[in-house]
């Protein structure tokens, strides 16, 4: 599975190295990345992830080097003037506010918890005290606190008031960030197309679960970056899968009947995205069968099938790109 920014931070701290986290707090105009985007700058000048690239990132990286080995976070405003933007080769303009915070050894457990939450699909709220010394604490779904002793009067009320907010917010001298896990992608079928979908989906931030009833196909050798591999009957496996309405489902099994079975089970559940591979004739036939079985007309109509954006894809690699692009489109539009 793809490393998170917190994996990198843990590695630096464990090797007695330091660095600084840059978080986009707000933006005006057409700045490249939205609020919440993060980048880590190591003491060696290496950067991980991105807040937009170009001159913006260069300026933030330069300023980040001055915060290391201190207890003092900084706010940096970068004004991307049209003239400067043009000379830099970027087509974005506007003003970006970035919060820079030095990583600290005392927060190692907190960074580990954040890394685990991102990889295991857990939500939480990260609180950073901006008044004086850098203090941080994390509230998870179980109302467990990790980090510094920051006073929160009513954890439950605070958690549910803030957990669905998308962008970071500053309240008085406190920065509040919601932790939203990477979306879960169930790929049914471990054939050649799935082998190209999985690494692409992993790269763009999905937790990839490969499902097939053949261990010789669904294994770590073929899918080294998968979050989970499940070898089980396509219908029986649904008894152990989690569905909250935020999951993405891609159906690319080895046969029409398996595709049909998986589609039918998926239609019984809430999903964010449900796509099935197949020719127009096959798709029309299977979707009509679902309607005759009494499945909700709107849900059937919302199945992405034939799957993938229409880019005249032909090879397994191209088909995988078209599917990954469609996953991005649905995730960003919602």
N, C-alpha and C positions, 0 to 999 in steps of 0.2 A: 504494500500500500504506500502511496505517496507520503513522504515526510511532511509534517506540518512545520510552521515556523517555530513552534515550541520545541520540536525535536532538535532543531538547530540550536536554540537558546540553551537547552539542557546540555548539549554537547559542549558548548562554549564554557558554561559554568563548571562542568565536571573537569574540564581541562584548564581551569584557573584562567580563563580568558573572559574578557568583558565585551560589552557592546551596547547598542541602544535600539529601542523599538520606536519606529515612526508610525503614527496612526493619523490618517486623514480625519479631522474632526468636522470640518465643514468646507464647502466649496461654493463659489459664485461663478456664474458664467459657464463656459463649456470646458471645464477642467477635465483631465483624462480619466480619473478614477473617482468613484463615489465615496462619500463619507463612510468610514469603517475600514477602508483598505489599509493594509499594514505592510511594512517592510522592516527587516532587521538589518542593522549595520554592525558588522563585527569590528573589533579593534584593529584587525588587519586590513580594514577597508572593504572587505567582501560584503556584498549585499545579497539578501535572500527575499524572494517575493518582490512585489513592485507597487509603488504608489502612483505610477504614471510614466516613468521613464524621462528621458531628455533632461533639459536644464532644471526642471522642478526637482527631479530626483538627485541631480548633482548638488544642488544647493542644500537640500535636506541632508544628504550624506555628509557634506562638509560640516554642517552645523552639528550633526549628530556626534561627530568625533569629539566635540567639546563637552558633551554631557557625560561621557564615560568616566567611571570611577568617582562619581559624585552622587549625592542624595537629591539633587535638584533637577526636576524635570523642566522642560522649556516648551513654550508655544512659539511656533514659527509661522509667519505669514509670508507666502510667496506670491508676488504679483506677476502674473504672466502677461506682460505687455504685448500687444499685437506685433510690434516691430521685432521684439525679442523672440516671440513665438515663431515668426516667419523665418528668422535667421537660424533658429534651432531645428527647423525642419518639421515642427509639430504644427498641427492645425487646431489645437485647443488653445483657449484663452480663458482669462478669469483670474480669480484669486482663490488660493487654497490655504487653509489653516491646518497645520500639522502639530501634533503633540509628540514631543520627544521625551522618552523616559529611559534612563540607564537601567540595564538589568542588574539585579542584585542577588547574591548567593542566598540570602535569607528567604527569597521568593522561589527557590528551586522547587519546593513541593507544590507551590501554586502553579508554576509552569507545567509541571508533570500532570497535574490534575486537568489543566486546560487541554493539554495534548490528548489525554485519555478521553475527555469529553468530546472533543472533535472527532476522534476516531470511532467512538462508540455511540455516536448519535445522541448525546445528552445536551440539554439546554442549561444555561446558567446566566448569571449576571456578574460582571466584573466591575468592582468599585475601586476607584483610585482617588485618594485624598490629595488635593493639589495645594493645600495650605501648609507650607513649610516642608518637613521631611516627606519623602516619597513613601506612602503607605498604600497597600493594596489588599483587597480581600475578595474572595469569590464565593458566591452563593449558588449552590447547585439545586437541582429539583427536589432533593431530600431535605432542603433547608440546612445543609451542612455548610459551615464556614471554613474556608481555607485561606490562610494568609495572616495579615496583621489584624489587630483587635480594633476594628472600626465599628463604632457603635451604630447598630441598626435597631430601631425601637421595635418594629413589627416586621419580622422577616417575611412572613407569608404575604402580608399586604404589599410590601415593597416588591417582592418577587413578581406577583401577578399583575401589579400595576405597570411594571416595566418590561416583562419578558417578551411581549410582542412588538416592542418598538424596534425598528430596523436600524436606525442610525444612532451613533453615540450622542450623548447629551451632557451638557455641563449644568449642574444645579448648584448654585453658590460656589463652594470650593471643592466640588466633587465631580469627577468624570464617571458617567455610568455607561457601560457597554454591554449589550446583550450578546451572549454566545449562542449562535445558531449552528447546529452541526451540519456537516456536508450531507446533501440529500442522498437517500438510499436508492440504488439502482439494482433491481432484480433482472438479471439476464437469464432467460430460460432457453437452454440449448448451449452446448459447449463446443460447437463446430467451428469451422474456419472463420466465418464472419465474426463470431463472438470473440475470437482471438485478436481481432483488430479493433472491435468495439471496446473491449475491456481496458486496454492501456490508454486509449483516447479518453474514455470516461473518467479514468483515474486521474489523468493529467488535468482535466478541467474541473476536478473537485468533487466527483461522486464517490460514494462508498459502493464498491462493486461487489455484488453477490452473484456467483455463477451457480446455476442449478441445472443438473442433468442426471439421468438415471444410469450413466455409464462412468465408472471410475477411471477407465482408460482415457476418457476425454476430460472430465472435470477433475483436474489434478494440478498441483503446484508447478509442475514442469511446464504445463501449457499456459497456466495463468498465474505467473509469479507475483503479480501486483494485486490480485483479488483480495478484498477485505475478508471474504468468506467463500468457501467452496462447499456445496451441499450435493451429495449423491443420494438421490431418492426419487421415487416415482413422482411424475409431474403433478398429479392430482393430490396425492397424499402429502406432499411437501407443504401445501397451503396451511395445514394444521399447525405448523411451527413458524410460519412467517408473520412478521408484524406488519399491520396495515393501519395507518392513522389518517390516510388521505394525502400524505405528503410524499408517498413513494412513487418512483418511476418504474415502469415495467416494460421490458423489451422482449418480444416473443420471436425467437429465431431457432426453433427446434428443427429436428431432422425430418419432420413429416407433417402433412396436413392435419391428421387426426390429433397429434400431440399439440399442434398449434391451437386447434379448436378446443381441446380440453383445457389448456392453460387460459385461453381467452375466456371461456365460460366461468372458470373459477375466479378470474380477475374481475369480471363484471359483477360478481357478488360482493365485491369489496370497493372501498373508496381508494382512488389513486389520483395522483397529480397528472400522470401521463401513462397512457396505455397504447403501445404500438405493436403491430404484428407485421411480419414480413410476408410477402406473397405477391403473385400476379394479380392483376385487376379481376380476372375471372374467379380465382380462388377466393380472394377477399370478399367479393360480392356474394359468393355462395355461402361462405361461413357467417358473414354478418346477417344474411337473410335467415339462416338457421337460428341465430341468436334471437332475432325478432320473433320468429315463430314459437320459440321456447318461452316467450313472455318477458324477456329482459327489457329494461327501460329503454325506450326508443332514443332518448337523448344521449344516454350513456353509450349505446351502440353507435350512434352517429358521431360521437366524439372519439372513437377509436382512430388512432393515427395509422391508417393502413390504405394503400401500401405505405410502409414505414419510411421515414427519412424525408428531408427536403428534396424537392425536385431539382436535381443538378445533373440529370442524365448519367447517374452513377452506373457503372457496369461491373467492375472488379470488386472482390470482397473488401479491398482497402477503400475503394471509393464509396461503396455502400456504407461502410463503417463511418466514414467522414460525414456522409449525409445524415446518418442517424444521430451522431454526436452533435451536429449542427442543430438538428431539431430539438434535442434535449436542452441545449443552451437556450434556444428560442422560447421554449415553454417555461423554463426556469426563470428567465429574465422578464418575460411578459407577465408573470404572476407574482 
